[in-house]
């Protein structure tokens, strides 16, 4: 879907791994600004307005879309890579050991 979106707009030449990574970092910066100067924020964001939550959704979506596109141009199956990372983390951080810490 994202590859087609880029292809239809002739953006493919701009979507190098480096450029996509830099764009992703920029979007993470924009996402971080939504939390900047707020102090600790409780789960569920109960004190946020509908507009603030909508803005957060947009920034999270931007980060996700650039991450997915970057994985695509790098020929990384992001879903499989995430599952493999979870498997590795399960071995590295066993439940019983974590409950003691």
Secondary structure, 3 states (H helix, E strand, C coil): CHHHHHHHCCCHHHCCHHHHHHHHHHHHHHHHHCCCCCCCCCCCCCCCCHHHHHHHHHHHHHHHHHHHHHHHHCCCCHHHHHHHHHHHHHHHCCHHHHHHC
